Amino acid sequence: MAVNSATLQLVAAVSALTFALVTGISGLLGLGPAIFILSAAAASYPAGRAMDRVGRVPVLAAGFLFGAIGTGLTALGANRA
């Protein structure tokens, strides 16, 4: 729970700053964290259903893999901007 809470705070800060730096629009600072929270909420139901079918470990492993891919794509996108 502590790591989850720390990660949520870190994502909120970094995504707001990255969004503002990449787009140049500081009025939409809350959009970066909102996208993260809404995507997590949208993924929770299908992930729960998949955990009922195949177990927790494969779904968590896939989630970590998708998270790593998303982090890499975000880093590449921010580097190009």
mmCIF file of the N, C-alpha and C atoms, coordinates in Angstrom:
data_MODEL
# 
_entry.id   MODEL 
# 
loop_
_atom_site.group_PDB 
_atom_site.id 
_atom_site.type_symbol 
_atom_site.label_atom_id 
_atom_site.label_alt_id 
_atom_site.label_comp_id 
_atom_site.label_asym_id 
_atom_site.label_entity_id 
_atom_site.label_seq_id 
_atom_site.pdbx_PDB_ins_code 
_atom_site.Cartn_x 
_atom_site.Cartn_y 
_atom_site.Cartn_z 
_atom_site.occupancy 
_atom_site.B_iso_or_equiv 
_atom_site.pdbx_formal_charge 
_atom_site.auth_seq_id 
_atom_site.auth_comp_id 
_atom_site.auth_asym_id 
_atom_site.auth_atom_id 
_atom_site.pdbx_PDB_model_num 
ATOM 1   N N  . MET A 1 1  ? 0.818   -1.188  0.000   1.00 0.00 ? 1  MET A N  1 
ATOM 2   C CA . MET A 1 1  ? 0.000   0.000   0.000   1.00 0.00 ? 1  MET A CA 1 
ATOM 3   C C  . MET A 1 1  ? 0.866   1.257   0.000   1.00 0.00 ? 1  MET A C  1 
ATOM 4   N N  . ALA A 1 2  ? 1.981   1.199   0.713   1.00 0.00 ? 2  ALA A N  1 
ATOM 5   C CA . ALA A 1 2  ? 2.857   2.370   0.759   1.00 0.00 ? 2  ALA A CA 1 
ATOM 6   C C  . ALA A 1 2  ? 3.460   2.662   -0.610  1.00 0.00 ? 2  ALA A C  1 
ATOM 7   N N  . VAL A 1 3  ? 3.887   1.618   -1.315  1.00 0.00 ? 3  VAL A N  1 
ATOM 8   C CA . VAL A 1 3  ? 4.456   1.812   -2.648  1.00 0.00 ? 3  VAL A CA 1 
ATOM 9   C C  . VAL A 1 3  ? 3.391   2.328   -3.609  1.00 0.00 ? 3  VAL A C  1 
ATOM 10  N N  . ASN A 1 4  ? 2.172   1.797   -3.498  1.00 0.00 ? 4  ASN A N  1 
ATOM 11  C CA . ASN A 1 4  ? 1.083   2.260   -4.346  1.00 0.00 ? 4  ASN A CA 1 
ATOM 12  C C  . ASN A 1 4  ? 0.786   3.733   -4.103  1.00 0.00 ? 4  ASN A C  1 
ATOM 13  N N  . SER A 1 5  ? 0.733   4.144   -2.856  1.00 0.00 ? 5  SER A N  1 
ATOM 14  C CA . SER A 1 5  ? 0.469   5.545   -2.541  1.00 0.00 ? 5  SER A CA 1 
ATOM 15  C C  . SER A 1 5  ? 1.597   6.453   -3.028  1.00 0.00 ? 5  SER A C  1 
ATOM 16  N N  . ALA A 1 6  ? 2.828   6.024   -2.840  1.00 0.00 ? 6  ALA A N  1 
ATOM 17  C CA . ALA A 1 6  ? 3.965   6.822   -3.305  1.00 0.00 ? 6  ALA A CA 1 
ATOM 18  C C  . ALA A 1 6  ? 3.968   6.927   -4.825  1.00 0.00 ? 6  ALA A C  1 
ATOM 19  N N  . THR A 1 7  ? 3.650   5.824   -5.504  1.00 0.00 ? 7  THR A N  1 
ATOM 20  C CA . THR A 1 7  ? 3.615   5.831   -6.964  1.00 0.00 ? 7  THR A CA 1 
ATOM 21  C C  . THR A 1 7  ? 2.532   6.757   -7.477  1.00 0.00 ? 7  THR A C  1 
ATOM 22  N N  . LEU A 1 8  ? 1.379   6.750   -6.848  1.00 0.00 ? 8  LEU A N  1 
ATOM 23  C CA . LEU A 1 8  ? 0.286   7.621   -7.272  1.00 0.00 ? 8  LEU A CA 1 
ATOM 24  C C  . LEU A 1 8  ? 0.679   9.093   -7.144  1.00 0.00 ? 8  LEU A C  1 
ATOM 25  N N  . GLN A 1 9  ? 1.350   9.453   -6.064  1.00 0.00 ? 9  GLN A N  1 
ATOM 26  C CA . GLN A 1 9  ? 1.791   10.833  -5.885  1.00 0.00 ? 9  GLN A CA 1 
ATOM 27  C C  . GLN A 1 9  ? 2.869   11.206  -6.910  1.00 0.00 ? 9  GLN A C  1 
ATOM 28  N N  . LEU A 1 10 ? 3.775   10.277  -7.175  1.00 0.00 ? 10 LEU A N  1 
ATOM 29  C CA . LEU A 1 10 ? 4.831   10.526  -8.151  1.00 0.00 ? 10 LEU A CA 1 
ATOM 30  C C  . LEU A 1 10 ? 4.252   10.682  -9.554  1.00 0.00 ? 10 LEU A C  1 
ATOM 31  N N  . VAL A 1 11 ? 3.311   9.828   -9.904  1.00 0.00 ? 11 VAL A N  1 
ATOM 32  C CA . VAL A 1 11 ? 2.674   9.919   -11.224 1.00 0.00 ? 11 VAL A CA 1 
ATOM 33  C C  . VAL A 1 11 ? 1.933   11.240  -11.359 1.00 0.00 ? 11 VAL A C  1 
ATOM 34  N N  . ALA A 1 12 ? 1.245   11.664  -10.316 1.00 0.00 ? 12 ALA A N  1 
ATOM 35  C CA . ALA A 1 12 ? 0.510   12.929  -10.377 1.00 0.00 ? 12 ALA A CA 1 
ATOM 36  C C  . ALA A 1 12 ? 1.451   14.104  -10.627 1.00 0.00 ? 12 ALA A C  1 
ATOM 37  N N  . ALA A 1 13 ? 2.578   14.114  -9.959  1.00 0.00 ? 13 ALA A N  1 
ATOM 38  C CA . ALA A 1 13 ? 3.521   15.222  -10.129 1.00 0.00 ? 13 ALA A CA 1 
ATOM 39  C C  . ALA A 1 13 ? 4.214   15.178  -11.490 1.00 0.00 ? 13 ALA A C  1 
ATOM 40  N N  . VAL A 1 14 ? 4.730   14.013  -11.849 1.00 0.00 ? 14 VAL A N  1 
ATOM 41  C CA . VAL A 1 14 ? 5.496   13.905  -13.088 1.00 0.00 ? 14 VAL A CA 1 
ATOM 42  C C  . VAL A 1 14 ? 4.603   14.054  -14.315 1.00 0.00 ? 14 VAL A C  1 
ATOM 43  N N  . SER A 1 15 ? 3.413   13.468  -14.276 1.00 0.00 ? 15 SER A N  1 
ATOM 44  C CA . SER A 1 15 ? 2.539   13.571  -15.449 1.00 0.00 ? 15 SER A CA 1 
ATOM 45  C C  . SER A 1 15 ? 2.049   14.992  -15.658 1.00 0.00 ? 15 SER A C  1 
ATOM 46  N N  . ALA A 1 16 ? 1.803   15.722  -14.590 1.00 0.00 ? 16 ALA A N  1 
ATOM 47  C CA . ALA A 1 16 ? 1.377   17.113  -14.739 1.00 0.00 ? 16 ALA A CA 1 
ATOM 48  C C  . ALA A 1 16 ? 2.493   17.956  -15.346 1.00 0.00 ? 16 ALA A C  1 
ATOM 49  N N  . LEU A 1 17 ? 3.705   17.781  -14.850 1.00 0.00 ? 17 LEU A N  1 
ATOM 50  C CA . LEU A 1 17 ? 4.831   18.545  -15.390 1.00 0.00 ? 17 LEU A CA 1 
ATOM 51  C C  . LEU A 1 17 ? 5.148   18.151  -16.829 1.00 0.00 ? 17 LEU A C  1 
ATOM 52  N N  . THR A 1 18 ? 5.140   16.855  -17.115 1.00 0.00 ? 18 THR A N  1 
ATOM 53  C CA . THR A 1 18 ? 5.437   16.398  -18.470 1.00 0.00 ? 18 THR A CA 1 
ATOM 54  C C  . THR A 1 18 ? 4.381   16.890  -19.450 1.00 0.00 ? 18 THR A C  1 
ATOM 55  N N  . PHE A 1 19 ? 3.109   16.817  -19.061 1.00 0.00 ? 19 PHE A N  1 
ATOM 56  C CA . PHE A 1 19 ? 2.032   17.275  -19.937 1.00 0.00 ? 19 PHE A CA 1 
ATOM 57  C C  . PHE A 1 19 ? 2.187   18.762  -20.250 1.00 0.00 ? 19 PHE A C  1 
ATOM 58  N N  . ALA A 1 20 ? 2.505   19.544  -19.234 1.00 0.00 ? 20 ALA A N  1 
ATOM 59  C CA . ALA A 1 20 ? 2.669   20.984  -19.444 1.00 0.00 ? 20 ALA A CA 1 
ATOM 60  C C  . ALA A 1 20 ? 3.887   21.290  -20.311 1.00 0.00 ? 20 ALA A C  1 
ATOM 61  N N  . LEU A 1 21 ? 4.984   20.571  -20.115 1.00 0.00 ? 21 LEU A N  1 
ATOM 62  C CA . LEU A 1 21 ? 6.189   20.817  -20.903 1.00 0.00 ? 21 LEU A CA 1 
ATOM 63  C C  . LEU A 1 21 ? 6.019   20.381  -22.358 1.00 0.00 ? 21 LEU A C  1 
ATOM 64  N N  . VAL A 1 22 ? 5.338   19.265  -22.573 1.00 0.00 ? 22 VAL A N  1 
ATOM 65  C CA . VAL A 1 22 ? 5.183   18.751  -23.933 1.00 0.00 ? 22 VAL A CA 1 
ATOM 66  C C  . VAL A 1 22 ? 4.181   19.575  -24.727 1.00 0.00 ? 22 VAL A C  1 
ATOM 67  N N  . THR A 1 23 ? 3.042   19.908  -24.114 1.00 0.00 ? 23 THR A N  1 
ATOM 68  C CA . THR A 1 23 ? 1.999   20.641  -24.850 1.00 0.00 ? 23 THR A CA 1 
ATOM 69  C C  . THR A 1 23 ? 2.184   22.146  -24.803 1.00 0.00 ? 23 THR A C  1 
ATOM 70  N N  . GLY A 1 24 ? 2.837   22.650  -23.766 1.00 0.00 ? 24 GLY A N  1 
ATOM 71  C CA . GLY A 1 24 ? 2.984   24.095  -23.611 1.00 0.00 ? 24 GLY A CA 1 
ATOM 72  C C  . GLY A 1 24 ? 1.745   24.762  -23.049 1.00 0.00 ? 24 GLY A C  1 
ATOM 73  N N  . ILE A 1 25 ? 0.769   23.981  -22.613 1.00 0.00 ? 25 ILE A N  1 
ATOM 74  C CA . ILE A 1 25 ? -0.479  24.511  -22.058 1.00 0.00 ? 25 ILE A CA 1 
ATOM 75  C C  . ILE A 1 25 ? -0.477  24.234  -20.559 1.00 0.00 ? 25 ILE A C  1 
ATOM 76  N N  . SER A 1 26 ? -0.261  25.250  -19.767 1.00 0.00 ? 26 SER A N  1 
ATOM 77  C CA . SER A 1 26 ? -0.211  25.050  -18.317 1.00 0.00 ? 26 SER A CA 1 
ATOM 78  C C  . SER A 1 26 ? -1.598  25.039  -17.687 1.00 0.00 ? 26 SER A C  1 
ATOM 79  N N  . GLY A 1 27 ? -2.609  25.435  -18.422 1.00 0.00 ? 27 GLY A N  1 
ATOM 80  C CA . GLY A 1 27 ? -3.963  25.441  -17.880 1.00 0.00 ? 27 GLY A CA 1 
ATOM 81  C C  . GLY A 1 27 ? -4.571  24.054  -17.748 1.00 0.00 ? 27 GLY A C  1 
ATOM 82  N N  . LEU A 1 28 ? -3.961  23.056  -18.367 1.00 0.00 ? 28 LEU A N  1 
ATOM 83  C CA . LEU A 1 28 ? -4.489  21.697  -18.314 1.00 0.00 ? 28 LEU A CA 1 
ATOM 84  C C  . LEU A 1 28 ? -3.595  20.768  -17.497 1.00 0.00 ? 28 LEU A C  1 
ATOM 85  N N  . LEU A 1 29 ? -3.007  21.276  -16.430 1.00 0.00 ? 29 LEU A N  1 
ATOM 86  C CA . LEU A 1 29 ? -2.085  20.477  -15.617 1.00 0.00 ? 29 LEU A CA 1 
ATOM 87  C C  . LEU A 1 29 ? -2.746  19.246  -15.020 1.00 0.00 ? 29 LEU A C  1 
ATOM 88  N N  . GLY A 1 30 ? -4.024  19.307  -14.730 1.00 0.00 ? 30 GLY A N  1 
ATOM 89  C CA . GLY A 1 30 ? -4.710  18.174  -14.122 1.00 0.00 ? 30 GLY A CA 1 
ATOM 90  C C  . GLY A 1 30 ? -5.057  17.066  -15.092 1.00 0.00 ? 30 GLY A C  1 
ATOM 91  N N  . LEU A 1 31 ? -4.888  17.306  -16.381 1.00 0.00 ? 31 LEU A N  1 
ATOM 92  C CA . LEU A 1 31 ? -5.271  16.301  -17.367 1.00 0.00 ? 31 LEU A CA 1 
ATOM 93  C C  . LEU A 1 31 ? -4.352  15.077  -17.346 1.00 0.00 ? 31 LEU A C  1 
ATOM 94  N N  . GLY A 1 32 ? -3.075  15.250  -17.112 1.00 0.00 ? 32 GLY A N  1 
ATOM 95  C CA . GLY A 1 32 ? -2.147  14.117  -17.044 1.00 0.00 ? 32 GLY A CA 1 
ATOM 96  C C  . GLY A 1 32 ? -2.512  13.140  -15.936 1.00 0.00 ? 32 GLY A C  1 
ATOM 97  N N  . PRO A 1 33 ? -2.655  13.598  -14.691 1.00 0.00 ? 33 PRO A N  1 
ATOM 98  C CA . PRO A 1 33 ? -3.075  12.677  -13.627 1.00 0.00 ? 33 PRO A CA 1 
ATOM 99  C C  . PRO A 1 33 ? -4.469  12.096  -13.859 1.00 0.00 ? 33 PRO A C  1 
ATOM 100 N N  . ALA A 1 34 ? -5.359  12.874  -14.456 1.00 0.00 ? 34 ALA A N  1 
ATOM 101 C CA . ALA A 1 34 ? -6.712  12.375  -14.717 1.00 0.00 ? 34 ALA A CA 1 
ATOM 102 C C  . ALA A 1 34 ? -6.686  11.224  -15.713 1.00 0.00 ? 34 ALA A C  1 
ATOM 103 N N  . ILE A 1 35 ? -5.852  11.329  -16.731 1.00 0.00 ? 35 ILE A N  1 
ATOM 104 C CA . ILE A 1 35 ? -5.731  10.248  -17.709 1.00 0.00 ? 35 ILE A CA 1 
ATOM 105 C C  . ILE A 1 35 ? -5.217  8.980   -17.033 1.00 0.00 ? 35 ILE A C  1 
ATOM 106 N N  . PHE A 1 36 ? -4.240  9.125   -16.146 1.00 0.00 ? 36 PHE A N  1 
ATOM 107 C CA . PHE A 1 36 ? -3.692  7.966   -15.436 1.00 0.00 ? 36 PHE A CA 1 
ATOM 108 C C  . PHE A 1 36 ? -4.753  7.303   -14.560 1.00 0.00 ? 36 PHE A C  1 
ATOM 109 N N  . ILE A 1 37 ? -5.473  8.089   -13.793 1.00 0.00 ? 37 ILE A N  1 
ATOM 110 C CA . ILE A 1 37 ? -6.470  7.537   -12.869 1.00 0.00 ? 37 ILE A CA 1 
ATOM 111 C C  . ILE A 1 37 ? -7.636  6.912   -13.634 1.00 0.00 ? 37 ILE A C  1 
ATOM 112 N N  . LEU A 1 38 ? -8.093  7.556   -14.695 1.00 0.00 ? 38 LEU A N  1 
ATOM 113 C CA . LEU A 1 38 ? -9.193  6.998   -15.477 1.00 0.00 ? 38 LEU A CA 1 
ATOM 114 C C  . LEU A 1 38 ? -8.784  5.707   -16.189 1.00 0.00 ? 38 LEU A C  1 
ATOM 115 N N  . SER A 1 39 ? -7.563  5.642   -16.680 1.00 0.00 ? 39 SER A N  1 
ATOM 116 C CA . SER A 1 39 ? -7.124  4.409   -17.338 1.00 0.00 ? 39 SER A CA 1 
ATOM 117 C C  . SER A 1 39 ? -6.969  3.276   -16.327 1.00 0.00 ? 39 SER A C  1 
ATOM 118 N N  . ALA A 1 40 ? -6.520  3.576   -15.123 1.00 0.00 ? 40 ALA A N  1 
ATOM 119 C CA . ALA A 1 40 ? -6.430  2.556   -14.080 1.00 0.00 ? 40 ALA A CA 1 
ATOM 120 C C  . ALA A 1 40 ? -7.817  2.053   -13.697 1.00 0.00 ? 40 ALA A C  1 
ATOM 121 N N  . ALA A 1 41 ? -8.771  2.971   -13.608 1.00 0.00 ? 41 ALA A N  1 
ATOM 122 C CA . ALA A 1 41 ? -10.143 2.571   -13.278 1.00 0.00 ? 41 ALA A CA 1 
ATOM 123 C C  . ALA A 1 41 ? -10.750 1.736   -14.397 1.00 0.00 ? 41 ALA A C  1 
ATOM 124 N N  . ALA A 1 42 ? -10.477 2.099   -15.641 1.00 0.00 ? 42 ALA A N  1 
ATOM 125 C CA . ALA A 1 42 ? -11.029 1.351   -16.775 1.00 0.00 ? 42 ALA A CA 1 
ATOM 126 C C  . ALA A 1 42 ? -10.420 -0.044  -16.871 1.00 0.00 ? 42 ALA A C  1 
ATOM 127 N N  . ALA A 1 43 ? -9.176  -0.199  -16.462 1.00 0.00 ? 43 ALA A N  1 
ATOM 128 C CA . ALA A 1 43 ? -8.516  -1.504  -16.547 1.00 0.00 ? 43 ALA A CA 1 
ATOM 129 C C  . ALA A 1 43 ? -8.845  -2.414  -15.366 1.00 0.00 ? 43 ALA A C  1 
ATOM 130 N N  . SER A 1 44 ? -9.384  -1.876  -14.286 1.00 0.00 ? 44 SER A N  1 
ATOM 131 C CA . SER A 1 44 ? -9.588  -2.687  -13.085 1.00 0.00 ? 44 SER A CA 1 
ATOM 132 C C  . SER A 1 44 ? -10.642 -3.776  -13.269 1.00 0.00 ? 44 SER A C  1 
ATOM 133 N N  . TYR A 1 45 ? -11.729 -3.481  -13.947 1.00 0.00 ? 45 TYR A N  1 
ATOM 134 C CA . TYR A 1 45 ? -12.770 -4.503  -14.127 1.00 0.00 ? 45 TYR A CA 1 
ATOM 135 C C  . TYR A 1 45 ? -12.299 -5.656  -15.013 1.00 0.00 ? 45 TYR A C  1 
ATOM 136 N N  . PRO A 1 46 ? -11.760 -5.381  -16.217 1.00 0.00 ? 46 PRO A N  1 
ATOM 137 C CA . PRO A 1 46 ? -11.270 -6.508  -17.025 1.00 0.00 ? 46 PRO A CA 1 
ATOM 138 C C  . PRO A 1 46 ? -10.139 -7.284  -16.334 1.00 0.00 ? 46 PRO A C  1 
ATOM 139 N N  . ALA A 1 47 ? -9.296  -6.584  -15.597 1.00 0.00 ? 47 ALA A N  1 
ATOM 140 C CA . ALA A 1 47 ? -8.212  -7.275  -14.891 1.00 0.00 ? 47 ALA A CA 1 
ATOM 141 C C  . ALA A 1 47 ? -8.772  -8.184  -13.803 1.00 0.00 ? 47 ALA A C  1 
ATOM 142 N N  . GLY A 1 48 ? -9.784  -7.729  -13.097 1.00 0.00 ? 48 GLY A N  1 
ATOM 143 C CA . GLY A 1 48 ? -10.413 -8.568  -12.071 1.00 0.00 ? 48 GLY A CA 1 
ATOM 144 C C  . GLY A 1 48 ? -11.062 -9.801  -12.662 1.00 0.00 ? 48 GLY A C  1 
ATOM 145 N N  . ARG A 1 49 ? -11.729 -9.632  -13.788 1.00 0.00 ? 49 ARG A N  1 
ATOM 146 C CA . ARG A 1 49 ? -12.355 -10.774 -14.462 1.00 0.00 ? 49 ARG A CA 1 
ATOM 147 C C  . ARG A 1 49 ? -11.286 -11.762 -14.941 1.00 0.00 ? 49 ARG A C  1 
ATOM 148 N N  . ALA A 1 50 ? -10.189 -11.236 -15.473 1.00 0.00 ? 50 ALA A N  1 
ATOM 149 C CA . ALA A 1 50 ? -9.113  -12.115 -15.936 1.00 0.00 ? 50 ALA A CA 1 
ATOM 150 C C  . ALA A 1 50 ? -8.476  -12.847 -14.760 1.00 0.00 ? 50 ALA A C  1 
ATOM 151 N N  . MET A 1 51 ? -8.358  -12.193 -13.607 1.00 0.00 ? 51 MET A N  1 
ATOM 152 C CA . MET A 1 51 ? -7.799  -12.849 -12.422 1.00 0.00 ? 51 MET A CA 1 
ATOM 153 C C  . MET A 1 51 ? -8.685  -13.991 -11.952 1.00 0.00 ? 51 MET A C  1 
ATOM 154 N N  . ASP A 1 52 ? -9.999  -13.837 -12.112 1.00 0.00 ? 52 ASP A N  1 
ATOM 155 C CA . ASP A 1 52 ? -10.902 -14.926 -11.754 1.00 0.00 ? 52 ASP A CA 1 
ATOM 156 C C  . ASP A 1 52 ? -10.697 -16.132 -12.664 1.00 0.00 ? 52 ASP A C  1 
ATOM 157 N N  . ARG A 1 53 ? -10.339 -15.897 -13.908 1.00 0.00 ? 53 ARG A N  1 
ATOM 158 C CA . ARG A 1 53 ? -10.182 -16.987 -14.880 1.00 0.00 ? 53 ARG A CA 1 
ATOM 159 C C  . ARG A 1 53 ? -8.820  -17.661 -14.799 1.00 0.00 ? 53 ARG A C  1 
ATOM 160 N N  . VAL A 1 54 ? -7.744  -16.857 -14.783 1.00 0.00 ? 54 VAL A N  1 
ATOM 161 C CA . VAL A 1 54 ? -6.397  -17.447 -14.899 1.00 0.00 ? 54 VAL A CA 1 
ATOM 162 C C  . VAL A 1 54 ? -5.538  -17.292 -13.650 1.00 0.00 ? 54 VAL A C  1 
ATOM 163 N N  . GLY A 1 55 ? -6.001  -16.576 -12.658 1.00 0.00 ? 55 GLY A N  1 
ATOM 164 C CA . GLY A 1 55 ? -5.224  -16.369 -11.445 1.00 0.00 ? 55 GLY A CA 1 
ATOM 165 C C  . GLY A 1 55 ? -4.587  -14.990 -11.411 1.00 0.00 ? 55 GLY A C  1 
ATOM 166 N N  . ARG A 1 56 ? -4.067  -14.639 -10.252 1.00 0.00 ? 56 ARG A N  1 
ATOM 167 C CA . ARG A 1 56 ? -3.529  -13.300 -10.062 1.00 0.00 ? 56 ARG A CA 1 
ATOM 168 C C  . ARG A 1 56 ? -2.182  -13.085 -10.730 1.00 0.00 ? 56 ARG A C  1 
ATOM 169 N N  . VAL A 1 57 ? -1.297  -14.053 -10.617 1.00 0.00 ? 57 VAL A N  1 
ATOM 170 C CA . VAL A 1 57 ? 0.092   -13.856 -11.046 1.00 0.00 ? 57 VAL A CA 1 
ATOM 171 C C  . VAL A 1 57 ? 0.206   -13.528 -12.536 1.00 0.00 ? 57 VAL A C  1 
ATOM 172 N N  . PRO A 1 58 ? -0.436  -14.267 -13.449 1.00 0.00 ? 58 PRO A N  1 
ATOM 173 C CA . PRO A 1 58 ? -0.296  -13.912 -14.864 1.00 0.00 ? 58 PRO A CA 1 
ATOM 174 C C  . PRO A 1 58 ? -0.846  -12.522 -15.193 1.00 0.00 ? 58 PRO A C  1 
ATOM 175 N N  . VAL A 1 59 ? -1.936  -12.149 -14.556 1.00 0.00 ? 59 VAL A N  1 
ATOM 176 C CA . VAL A 1 59 ? -2.527  -10.836 -14.825 1.00 0.00 ? 59 VAL A CA 1 
ATOM 177 C C  . VAL A 1 59 ? -1.642  -9.727  -14.270 1.00 0.00 ? 59 VAL A C  1 
ATOM 178 N N  . LEU A 1 60 ? -1.105  -9.910  -13.081 1.00 0.00 ? 60 LEU A N  1 
ATOM 179 C CA . LEU A 1 60 ? -0.195  -8.914  -12.523 1.00 0.00 ? 60 LEU A CA 1 
ATOM 180 C C  . LEU A 1 60 ? 1.075   -8.799  -13.353 1.00 0.00 ? 60 LEU A C  1 
ATOM 181 N N  . ALA A 1 61 ? 1.591   -9.937  -13.814 1.00 0.00 ? 61 ALA A N  1 
ATOM 182 C CA . ALA A 1 61 ? 2.788   -9.907  -14.663 1.00 0.00 ? 61 ALA A CA 1 
ATOM 183 C C  . ALA A 1 61 ? 2.509   -9.153  -15.962 1.00 0.00 ? 61 ALA A C  1 
ATOM 184 N N  . ALA A 1 62 ? 1.353   -9.407  -16.568 1.00 0.00 ? 62 ALA A N  1 
ATOM 185 C CA . ALA A 1 62 ? 0.983   -8.685  -17.791 1.00 0.00 ? 62 ALA A CA 1 
ATOM 186 C C  . ALA A 1 62 ? 0.812   -7.197  -17.510 1.00 0.00 ? 62 ALA A C  1 
ATOM 187 N N  . GLY A 1 63 ? 0.248   -6.873  -16.366 1.00 0.00 ? 63 GLY A N  1 
ATOM 188 C CA . GLY A 1 63 ? 0.091   -5.464  -15.996 1.00 0.00 ? 63 GLY A CA 1 
ATOM 189 C C  . GLY A 1 63 ? 1.431   -4.765  -15.830 1.00 0.00 ? 63 GLY A C  1 
ATOM 190 N N  . PHE A 1 64 ? 2.374   -5.440  -15.193 1.00 0.00 ? 64 PHE A N  1 
ATOM 191 C CA . PHE A 1 64 ? 3.710   -4.855  -15.051 1.00 0.00 ? 64 PHE A CA 1 
ATOM 192 C C  . PHE A 1 64 ? 4.383   -4.704  -16.409 1.00 0.00 ? 64 PHE A C  1 
ATOM 193 N N  . LEU A 1 65 ? 4.181   -5.670  -17.299 1.00 0.00 ? 65 LEU A N  1 
ATOM 194 C CA . LEU A 1 65 ? 4.763   -5.587  -18.632 1.00 0.00 ? 65 LEU A CA 1 
ATOM 195 C C  . LEU A 1 65 ? 4.184   -4.399  -19.403 1.00 0.00 ? 65 LEU A C  1 
ATOM 196 N N  . PHE A 1 66 ? 2.865   -4.250  -19.373 1.00 0.00 ? 66 PHE A N  1 
ATOM 197 C CA . PHE A 1 66 ? 2.230   -3.117  -20.051 1.00 0.00 ? 66 PHE A CA 1 
ATOM 198 C C  . PHE A 1 66 ? 2.651   -1.790  -19.420 1.00 0.00 ? 66 PHE A C  1 
ATOM 199 N N  . GLY A 1 67 ? 2.824   -1.777  -18.106 1.00 0.00 ? 67 GLY A N  1 
ATOM 200 C CA . GLY A 1 67 ? 3.299   -0.568  -17.436 1.00 0.00 ? 67 GLY A CA 1 
ATOM 201 C C  . GLY A 1 67 ? 4.703   -0.186  -17.865 1.00 0.00 ? 67 GLY A C  1 
ATOM 202 N N  . ALA A 1 68 ? 5.565   -1.184  -18.013 1.00 0.00 ? 68 ALA A N  1 
ATOM 203 C CA . ALA A 1 68 ? 6.936   -0.917  -18.464 1.00 0.00 ? 68 ALA A CA 1 
ATOM 204 C C  . ALA A 1 68 ? 6.947   -0.411  -19.906 1.00 0.00 ? 68 ALA A C  1 
ATOM 205 N N  . ILE A 1 69 ? 6.114   -1.006  -20.750 1.00 0.00 ? 69 ILE A N  1 
ATOM 206 C CA . ILE A 1 69 ? 6.023   -0.554  -22.139 1.00 0.00 ? 69 ILE A CA 1 
ATOM 207 C C  . ILE A 1 69 ? 5.497   0.878   -22.196 1.00 0.00 ? 69 ILE A C  1 
ATOM 208 N N  . GLY A 1 70 ? 4.464   1.162   -21.411 1.00 0.00 ? 70 GLY A N  1 
ATOM 209 C CA . GLY A 1 70 ? 3.912   2.522   -21.375 1.00 0.00 ? 70 GLY A CA 1 
ATOM 210 C C  . GLY A 1 70 ? 4.905   3.541   -20.866 1.00 0.00 ? 70 GLY A C  1 
ATOM 211 N N  . THR A 1 71 ? 5.694   3.157   -19.870 1.00 0.00 ? 71 THR A N  1 
ATOM 212 C CA . THR A 1 71 ? 6.723   4.059   -19.357 1.00 0.00 ? 71 THR A CA 1 
ATOM 213 C C  . THR A 1 71 ? 7.774   4.344   -20.408 1.00 0.00 ? 71 THR A C  1 
ATOM 214 N N  . GLY A 1 72 ? 8.178   3.317   -21.138 1.00 0.00 ? 72 GLY A N  1 
ATOM 215 C CA . GLY A 1 72 ? 9.167   3.508   -22.194 1.00 0.00 ? 72 GLY A CA 1 
ATOM 216 C C  . GLY A 1 72 ? 8.643   4.392   -23.316 1.00 0.00 ? 72 GLY A C  1 
ATOM 217 N N  . LEU A 1 73 ? 7.395   4.175   -23.707 1.00 0.00 ? 73 LEU A N  1 
ATOM 218 C CA . LEU A 1 73 ? 6.803   5.015   -24.758 1.00 0.00 ? 73 LEU A CA 1 
ATOM 219 C C  . LEU A 1 73 ? 6.641   6.456   -24.309 1.00 0.00 ? 73 LEU A C  1 
ATOM 220 N N  . THR A 1 74 ? 6.289   6.657   -23.055 1.00 0.00 ? 74 THR A N  1 
ATOM 221 C CA . THR A 1 74 ? 6.174   8.015   -22.522 1.00 0.00 ? 74 THR A CA 1 
ATOM 222 C C  . THR A 1 74 ? 7.529   8.696   -22.510 1.00 0.00 ? 74 THR A C  1 
ATOM 223 N N  . ALA A 1 75 ? 8.569   7.981   -22.115 1.00 0.00 ? 75 ALA A N  1 
ATOM 224 C CA . ALA A 1 75 ? 9.912   8.547   -22.101 1.00 0.00 ? 75 ALA A CA 1 
ATOM 225 C C  . ALA A 1 75 ? 10.367  8.906   -23.507 1.00 0.00 ? 75 ALA A C  1 
ATOM 226 N N  . LEU A 1 76 ? 10.081  8.030   -24.464 1.00 0.00 ? 76 LEU A N  1 
ATOM 227 C CA . LEU A 1 76 ? 10.444  8.333   -25.859 1.00 0.00 ? 76 LEU A CA 1 
ATOM 228 C C  . LEU A 1 76 ? 9.678   9.545   -26.378 1.00 0.00 ? 76 LEU A C  1 
ATOM 229 N N  . GLY A 1 77 ? 8.396   9.606   -26.069 1.00 0.00 ? 77 GLY A N  1 
ATOM 230 C CA . GLY A 1 77 ? 7.586   10.733  -26.515 1.00 0.00 ? 77 GLY A CA 1 
ATOM 231 C C  . GLY A 1 77 ? 8.019   12.041  -25.894 1.00 0.00 ? 77 GLY A C  1 
ATOM 232 N N  . ALA A 1 78 ? 8.363   12.024  -24.621 1.00 0.00 ? 78 ALA A N  1 
ATOM 233 C CA . ALA A 1 78 ? 8.808   13.237  -23.948 1.00 0.00 ? 78 ALA A CA 1 
ATOM 234 C C  . ALA A 1 78 ? 10.182  13.664  -24.449 1.00 0.00 ? 78 ALA A C  1 
ATOM 235 N N  . ASN A 1 79 ? 11.003  12.703  -24.820 1.00 0.00 ? 79 ASN A N  1 
ATOM 236 C CA . ASN A 1 79 ? 12.337  13.008  -25.334 1.00 0.00 ? 79 ASN A CA 1 
ATOM 237 C C  . ASN A 1 79 ? 12.269  13.649  -26.713 1.00 0.00 ? 79 ASN A C  1 
ATOM 238 N N  . ARG A 1 80 ? 11.299  13.264  -27.499 1.00 0.00 ? 80 ARG A N  1 
ATOM 239 C CA . ARG A 1 80 ? 11.152  13.788  -28.863 1.00 0.00 ? 80 ARG A CA 1 
ATOM 240 C C  . ARG A 1 80 ? 10.549  15.187  -28.884 1.00 0.00 ? 80 ARG A C  1 
ATOM 241 N N  . ALA A 1 81 ? 9.831   15.542  -27.829 1.00 0.00 ? 81 ALA A N  1 
ATOM 242 C CA . ALA A 1 81 ? 9.122   16.834  -27.822 1.00 0.00 ? 81 ALA A CA 1 
ATOM 243 C C  . ALA A 1 81 ? 9.992   18.008  -27.582 1.00 0.00 ? 81 ALA A C  1 
# 
